[in-house]
């Protein structure tokens, strides 16, 4: 892999300058967002003229000309994504078993605002209306996940007919709306019964998981042809077992490595089980990735950025494509700690038909060889670098930080449109130009229905986020990347894990008091983009 090149080639000089630039940027951003909101109120969803003032001076922002000229290929699959636990609700209906997320959210003190996913968006009952809205927004693809404990309440054995029936009805509704169903098999909601048997560090889960994947392919594989085994495998293994911020709240680096290894085995076993059950199946991925930029030009920082990329971005991709782990560690991989056995490389190897990944933000990475403790870098804005609760990492020895050079979303993630160009072109180079699906991207802003906008939701910042990011994506396509889809996170506001209802990522606003949906300005805009394959709409 050509790590040295990518680590060097987009290191903006301004990253190494000081805080006065940041202060100026924030002022400009505030001016811009206020102007954008005002212009949207007056003029509908198109690019607000007033908002362009100063845009080009914001680090990372994209010139308006690039946005206006951007075109997407005929047949490009515009979509949205959701996850079972975040939208379905019905947490104990029709025989569904308990998941680790049910257990976590029912534990006092875990979720901001004390909310749970018990009802969420009530998609379990409201899916017909939500699919009708997706159709109205000219959607071509819908990425959803299946709840394992709905299918196998205790994680193994005979499938629950009522659970399968729900997904049968959902898939039919998606197809009736003229939309491609894209199924994520596991988006973090492990049956609690399997956690009680040791969770992902227990390698028996690879076999149980492959059985579950095979059941889905057998019952739904006549209509679903696009399967992604795991959503963000690094995040749920690291956050759940390495640092304990997500369920099952364990914090032991060895458990993280073991969990990650079981997931690699499971990914390979599942691919074979799915293909055995459905001849139409194609299998890819839904990895979380952040392009990594070395903090300085030093060899040590460039090597650290390469290790970040190996650990956080392509660990599971490399396992599937080549049956090995990439160079994420200083020195030999800690095979013993992983529970790696001879022959595992053959089980892990399962070349994917296409490569799917998310893009939200970027990382600045530096070497931490001299530091007493190190962290792998967290899921969201704040890096867990010196975790005193035990999630220490003497193996990868890098520090990953999220810069604040660009504006921040409500979730605290830096907006950096150029990152998607860099990431897509890098993966294209490193993996021999695969077909790419962008499985998620989006931003949290808290705009609400506004009476002076006739009850609509003027969320100009989200439109701006997608407009600039998608312009960068179209540049990557023009430069030869084989990207065939983009899934906005999310179709609708939903339960945002430990953040509860404190973040809103949707193109559709949800009032959780009565489940009323309101399409945001960004939703209408995205609908026009989907219908026209252009961004100046
Ligand atoms: C992604 C997750 C998704 C959602 C978004 C905001 O990392 O896959 O479930 O929480 O972040």
Boltz pocket constraint, residues with backbone or C-beta under 6 A from the ligand:
constraints:
  - pocket:
      binder: B
      contacts: [[A, 83], [A, 86], [A, 231], [A, 232], [A, 288], [A, 440], [A, 489], [A, 495], [A, 496], [A, 497], [A, 505]]
      max_distance: 6.0
